[in-house]
Amino acid sequence: MDKIGVAVVGTGFGQQIHLPGFAHHHRTEVVAIHNRNLEKAKTIASTHHIPYAFDQLDEILALDEVDAVSISTPPFLHYEMGKKVIEAGKHLLLEKPMNLNANETKSLYHLAQEKNVIVTTDFEFRFVPAWQLLAEYLAQDYVGKIRLIKIDWMVASRANPDRAWNWYSRKDKGGGVLGAVGSHAFDYINWLLGSVKRLCGYLSCAITYRPDPMDNNRLKPVDADDTCLVMLELADGTPCQMTLSSVTYNGRGHWLEIYGEKGTLILGSSNLKDYVHGFRLMAAQSGESLQEIEIPKRLDFPQVFPDGRLAPFIRVVNRWVEAIDTHQSLTPSLREGVYSQLLMDITHQSHERHCWVDVPDLDTFLR
């Protein structure tokens, strides 16, 4: 089958993961690169033998060689860029968080349907073997009726107050730990455990100033959250507690605990440097001791890489390619992106109102 020509827009995460991911996949070929600095775009293109480099998205979208576009720019740029890509009839792979709010994501969702364009979202935990095994155990009703869900995702990535100020420090630009990792957590809650009936959120910012290296390291104000606490009630009444923080030295890492009437499932990793490597699944039914469950080879990645993010991203690309080939929207699509963004919006609303907020049904919201 023919190669799919891909343009990569965004050269931070895009250069670290998207470029090698598309190079590794047998059906994709990066044919263009975008950076707002044209010289930087040309340098990256030369290094990776990419034919085209531009600082204007319109020039990339005008290329016949470009069939699809991946966007991994900061979230405040996603809506306008995503809209241009879809209107040009190009397929889209969109990084999380999707946009600045769920209405923007909803607008892109309807536009993609109108233009018959495939949009896939990079919710890579759906493609990590340990998480896939957890999904199988839940589908087999291993724990029975769930009594409590507990999520801790506590890392030290921004614990150092000397880390540079940038868009991530600004709430109005989509920065903060809720968007960075809460977007993933809200997606896997929906995937593994079902929809949310209501939630109550609290956001805080521990480090309120950071140095801006672009302005002689002058201290600039930070208003994006670096810690987020959320209580959720799922549609079936199950209680869920979630703690997210990017400023916890020696934080416990990323753990999902599921306690049910018949047993317990615990999935977690203490790796603070790589958010994919290191996951272990432990299980026990009532009266038993927790035992680590071996991941079956059928779920293993065909190849692993020093950066744990690359292998699941390649699986996301595979799903994107399959959706493009079959002209079908496959999970995780922009529909799942809308729901994740909606839950983030409601968390902000809850924090501002100091109360529980009901979550609308997704189909109702999308109308």
C-alpha positions as CSV (number, residue, x, y, z in Angstrom):
1,M,0.0,0.0,0.0
2,D,1.1,3.6,-0.6
3,K,2.9,5.6,2.0
4,I,1.0,8.3,3.9
5,G,2.8,11.6,3.6
6,V,2.8,13.3,7.0
7,A,3.7,16.9,8.0
8,V,4.9,17.3,11.6
9,V,3.8,20.6,13.2
10,G,5.6,21.3,16.5
11,T,9.2,20.3,17.1
12,G,9.5,19.8,20.8
13,F,7.6,16.6,21.5
14,G,7.2,16.4,17.8
15,Q,11.0,16.0,17.2
16,Q,11.4,13.7,20.2
17,I,8.6,11.3,19.5
18,H,6.6,12.1,16.4
19,L,9.5,12.2,13.9
20,P,11.0,8.9,15.0
21,G,7.6,7.3,15.4
22,F,6.6,8.1,11.8
23,A,10.0,7.1,10.6
24,H,9.6,3.7,12.3
25,H,6.1,3.0,11.0
26,H,6.2,1.2,7.6
27,R,3.2,3.2,6.2
28,T,4.1,6.8,7.1
29,E,6.7,9.1,5.8
30,V,7.5,12.6,7.1
31,V,7.5,14.9,4.0
32,A,7.3,18.3,5.7
33,I,8.2,20.0,9.0
34,H,6.8,23.2,10.5
35,N,8.4,25.6,13.0
36,R,7.7,29.2,13.6
37,N,11.5,29.8,13.1
38,L,12.2,29.0,9.5
39,E,15.9,28.4,10.0
40,K,15.2,25.9,12.8
41,A,12.6,24.2,10.5
42,K,15.2,23.9,7.8
43,T,17.9,22.6,10.1
44,I,15.6,19.9,11.4
45,A,14.5,19.0,7.9
46,S,18.1,18.7,6.7
47,T,19.1,16.5,9.7
48,H,16.2,14.1,9.1
49,H,16.2,14.3,5.3
50,I,12.7,15.8,5.1
51,P,11.9,17.4,1.8
52,Y,10.0,20.5,2.9
53,A,10.4,23.0,5.8
54,F,8.1,26.0,6.4
55,D,7.2,28.5,9.0
56,Q,3.7,28.9,7.6
57,L,1.1,26.2,8.0
58,D,-0.8,27.2,4.8
59,E,2.3,26.4,2.7
60,I,2.5,22.9,4.1
61,L,-1.2,22.3,3.6
62,A,-0.9,23.3,0.0
63,L,1.5,20.4,-0.7
64,D,0.0,17.5,-2.6
65,E,2.5,15.2,-0.9
66,V,0.9,15.9,2.5
67,D,-1.9,13.5,3.2
68,A,-2.0,14.0,7.0
69,V,-0.7,16.3,9.7
70,S,0.4,15.7,13.3
71,I,0.1,18.7,15.7
72,S,2.2,18.7,18.9
73,T,2.4,22.5,19.4
74,P,1.3,24.0,22.7
75,P,-2.5,23.7,23.3
76,F,-3.4,27.3,22.7
77,L,-2.3,26.8,19.0
78,H,-4.3,23.6,18.5
79,Y,-7.7,25.0,17.5
80,E,-6.7,27.4,14.7
81,M,-4.1,24.9,13.4
82,G,-6.4,22.0,13.6
83,K,-9.2,23.9,11.9
84,K,-6.9,24.7,9.0
85,V,-5.7,21.1,8.7
86,I,-9.3,19.7,8.6
87,E,-10.6,22.4,6.2
88,A,-7.7,21.5,3.9
89,G,-9.0,17.9,3.9
90,K,-5.9,16.5,5.6
91,H,-6.2,13.8,8.3
92,L,-5.1,14.9,11.8
93,L,-3.2,13.4,14.7
94,L,-3.7,15.8,17.6
95,E,-1.8,15.8,20.9
96,K,-3.4,16.4,24.3
97,P,-4.6,18.5,25.8
98,M,-6.9,18.9,22.8
99,N,-7.6,22.7,23.0
100,L,-8.2,25.5,25.5
101,N,-11.8,24.3,26.1
102,A,-14.2,21.7,25.1
103,N,-16.2,23.9,22.8
104,E,-13.2,24.3,20.6
105,T,-12.7,20.5,20.5
106,K,-16.4,20.1,19.8
107,S,-16.1,22.5,16.9
108,L,-13.2,20.5,15.4
109,Y,-15.2,17.3,15.9
110,H,-18.1,18.5,13.8
111,L,-15.8,20.0,11.2
112,A,-14.0,16.7,10.8
113,Q,-17.3,14.9,10.3
114,E,-18.3,17.5,7.7
115,K,-15.1,17.2,5.8
116,N,-14.9,13.3,6.2
117,V,-11.4,13.6,7.8
118,I,-9.9,11.2,10.3
119,V,-8.8,12.7,13.6
120,T,-6.9,10.5,16.1
121,T,-5.8,11.6,19.6
122,D,-2.6,10.6,21.3
123,F,-4.0,8.9,24.4
124,E,-1.1,6.4,24.5
125,F,-1.9,4.7,27.7
126,R,-4.6,2.7,25.8
127,F,-1.6,1.1,24.0
128,V,0.7,0.3,26.9
129,P,0.8,-3.5,27.5
130,A,0.2,-3.4,31.3
131,W,-2.8,-1.1,30.8
132,Q,-4.2,-3.3,28.2
133,L,-3.9,-6.3,30.5
134,L,-5.7,-4.3,33.2
135,A,-8.5,-3.6,30.8
136,E,-8.8,-7.4,30.2
137,Y,-9.0,-8.1,33.9
138,L,-11.7,-5.5,34.3
139,A,-13.6,-6.9,31.4
140,Q,-13.5,-10.3,33.0
141,D,-15.1,-8.8,36.2
142,Y,-12.0,-9.8,38.2
143,V,-12.8,-7.4,41.1
144,G,-16.6,-7.5,40.8
145,K,-18.6,-4.4,41.7
146,I,-16.0,-1.6,42.2
147,R,-16.1,0.0,45.6
148,L,-13.3,2.6,45.2
149,I,-10.9,4.0,42.6
150,K,-7.8,5.8,43.6
151,I,-5.4,7.6,41.2
152,D,-2.1,9.1,42.3
153,W,0.1,10.7,39.7
154,M,2.9,12.6,41.6
155,V,6.1,13.5,39.9
156,A,8.9,16.0,40.3
157,S,9.1,17.3,36.7
158,R,8.4,20.9,37.8
159,A,9.5,20.8,41.5
160,N,12.6,22.9,40.9
161,P,11.5,26.6,41.0
162,D,14.4,27.4,38.6
163,R,12.7,25.6,35.8
164,A,12.1,28.1,33.1
165,W,8.9,30.1,32.7
166,N,7.1,29.5,29.4
167,W,3.6,28.9,28.1
168,Y,3.2,26.0,30.5
169,S,3.2,28.5,33.3
170,R,0.1,30.2,32.0
171,K,-3.4,29.1,32.5
172,D,-4.7,31.1,29.5
173,K,-2.3,29.2,27.3
174,G,-3.4,25.7,28.4
175,G,-0.5,25.1,30.9
176,G,-0.7,23.2,34.1
177,V,-0.6,19.6,35.4
178,L,-4.3,19.1,34.8
179,G,-3.8,19.5,31.0
180,A,-0.5,17.7,30.9
181,V,-1.5,14.5,32.7
182,G,-5.1,15.0,33.8
183,S,-6.1,14.8,30.2
184,H,-4.7,11.2,30.1
185,A,-6.3,10.3,33.4
186,F,-9.7,11.5,32.3
187,D,-9.4,9.5,29.1
188,Y,-8.4,6.2,30.9
189,I,-11.2,6.7,33.5
190,N,-13.7,6.8,30.6
191,W,-12.0,3.9,28.8
192,L,-11.6,1.6,31.7
193,L,-14.3,2.6,34.2
194,G,-17.0,4.5,32.4
195,S,-18.4,8.0,32.2
196,V,-18.5,10.5,35.1
197,K,-21.7,11.8,36.7
198,R,-20.2,14.7,38.6
199,L,-16.9,15.9,40.0
200,C,-15.4,18.3,42.5
201,G,-12.0,19.8,41.7
202,Y,-9.3,21.9,43.5
203,L,-6.4,23.4,41.7
204,S,-3.3,25.0,43.3
205,C,0.0,26.6,42.3
206,A,2.9,26.1,44.7
207,I,5.6,27.8,42.6
208,T,4.1,31.2,41.7
209,Y,7.2,32.7,39.9
210,R,9.7,31.3,37.5
211,P,12.7,32.8,35.6
212,D,12.2,33.6,31.9
213,P,15.4,32.8,30.0
214,M,14.1,34.9,27.1
215,D,14.0,38.0,29.3
216,N,17.3,37.9,31.3
217,N,15.8,35.3,33.7
218,R,13.4,37.9,35.1
219,L,10.9,36.3,37.3
220,K,7.5,36.0,35.7
221,P,4.2,35.1,37.4
222,V,2.8,31.6,37.2
223,D,-0.9,31.0,37.4
224,A,-1.2,27.5,35.9
225,D,-1.9,24.7,38.4
226,D,0.9,22.4,39.5
227,T,-1.2,20.3,41.8
228,C,-4.8,19.1,41.2
229,L,-7.2,17.2,43.5
230,V,-10.4,15.8,42.1
231,M,-13.2,13.8,43.6
232,L,-15.4,12.0,41.0
233,E,-18.7,10.1,41.1
234,L,-18.9,7.8,38.1
235,A,-22.2,7.2,36.3
236,D,-22.8,4.0,38.3
237,G,-22.1,5.7,41.6
238,T,-18.5,4.5,42.1
239,P,-16.4,7.0,44.0
240,C,-13.0,8.0,42.5
241,Q,-10.3,10.1,44.1
242,M,-7.5,11.6,42.0
243,T,-4.3,13.4,43.0
244,L,-2.0,15.0,40.4
245,S,1.1,17.0,41.1
246,S,4.2,17.9,39.1
247,V,6.0,19.5,42.1
248,T,6.5,16.5,44.4
249,Y,10.1,15.6,45.0
250,N,10.3,11.8,45.2
251,G,6.6,11.5,44.5
252,R,5.3,8.0,44.3
253,G,4.9,8.1,40.5
254,H,1.7,7.0,38.7
255,W,-0.7,4.5,40.4
256,L,-4.2,3.4,39.7
257,E,-5.9,1.4,42.4
258,I,-9.2,-0.4,41.9
259,Y,-10.9,-2.0,44.9
260,G,-14.0,-4.2,44.4
261,E,-16.2,-6.6,46.1
262,K,-14.2,-9.6,44.9
263,G,-10.7,-8.3,44.8
264,T,-8.2,-5.6,44.0
265,L,-6.2,-4.5,41.0
266,I,-3.2,-2.1,41.3
267,L,-1.3,-0.8,38.3
268,G,1.6,1.5,38.9
269,S,5.1,2.8,38.1
270,S,7.5,4.6,40.4
271,N,9.5,5.8,37.4
272,L,9.7,9.6,37.7
273,K,11.7,10.2,34.5
274,D,9.8,8.1,32.0
275,Y,6.0,8.0,32.3
276,V,5.6,4.8,30.2
277,H,8.5,2.5,31.3
278,G,8.1,0.6,34.6
279,F,4.4,-0.2,34.9
280,R,3.5,-3.3,36.9
281,L,0.1,-4.9,37.4
282,M,-0.7,-6.5,40.7
283,A,-3.9,-8.4,41.5
284,A,-5.5,-10.3,44.3
285,Q,-8.9,-11.6,45.1
286,S,-10.5,-11.5,48.5
287,G,-8.3,-13.2,51.1
288,E,-5.2,-13.4,48.9
289,S,-2.0,-11.5,48.9
290,L,-1.2,-9.1,46.0
291,Q,0.9,-10.8,43.3
292,E,2.5,-9.3,40.2
293,I,0.9,-10.5,37.0
294,E,3.2,-11.3,34.1
295,I,2.3,-9.4,30.9
296,P,1.5,-11.9,28.2
297,K,3.8,-11.8,25.1
298,R,0.8,-11.2,22.8
299,L,0.5,-7.7,24.4
300,D,4.2,-6.9,24.3
301,F,5.5,-4.1,22.1
302,P,7.3,-5.5,19.0
303,Q,10.2,-3.2,19.9
304,V,11.0,-1.1,22.9
305,F,13.1,2.1,22.9
306,P,15.1,4.1,25.5
307,D,12.3,6.6,25.6
308,G,9.2,4.7,26.7
309,R,6.8,7.1,25.0
310,L,7.9,6.0,21.5
311,A,6.5,2.4,21.4
312,P,2.9,3.3,22.4
313,F,3.0,6.3,20.1
314,I,3.8,4.0,17.2
315,R,0.7,2.0,18.1
316,V,-1.3,5.2,18.0
317,V,0.1,5.9,14.6
318,N,-0.9,2.3,13.6
319,R,-4.5,3.1,14.7
320,W,-4.4,6.4,12.8
321,V,-3.3,4.6,9.6
322,E,-5.9,1.9,10.0
323,A,-8.6,4.5,10.4
324,I,-7.4,6.4,7.3
325,D,-7.2,3.1,5.3
326,T,-10.7,2.0,6.3
327,H,-12.3,5.5,6.3
328,Q,-13.6,4.8,9.8
329,S,-13.2,6.8,13.0
330,L,-11.4,4.5,15.4
331,T,-10.8,4.9,19.2
332,P,-9.1,7.1,20.4
333,S,-10.8,9.6,18.1
334,L,-11.6,13.3,18.6
335,R,-14.8,12.1,20.4
336,E,-12.7,10.8,23.2
337,G,-10.7,14.1,23.1
338,V,-13.9,16.1,23.5
339,Y,-14.8,14.1,26.7
340,S,-11.3,14.5,28.2
341,Q,-11.4,18.2,27.5
342,L,-14.9,18.5,28.9
343,L,-13.9,16.9,32.2
344,M,-10.9,19.3,32.4
345,D,-13.2,22.3,31.8
346,I,-15.6,21.1,34.5
347,T,-12.7,20.7,37.0
348,H,-11.8,24.4,36.4
349,Q,-15.5,25.3,36.9
350,S,-15.7,23.3,40.1
351,H,-12.6,25.0,41.5
352,E,-13.9,28.5,40.7
353,R,-17.3,27.8,42.1
354,H,-16.1,25.8,45.1
355,C,-18.7,23.1,44.5
356,W,-19.6,19.8,42.8
357,V,-20.5,20.2,39.1
358,D,-22.6,17.7,37.1
359,V,-21.0,16.3,33.9
360,P,-23.3,16.4,30.9
361,D,-23.8,13.3,28.8
362,L,-21.3,13.4,25.9
363,D,-23.9,12.8,23.2
364,T,-25.9,15.7,24.6
365,F,-22.9,18.0,24.7
366,L,-22.0,17.1,21.1
367,R,-25.4,18.1,19.7
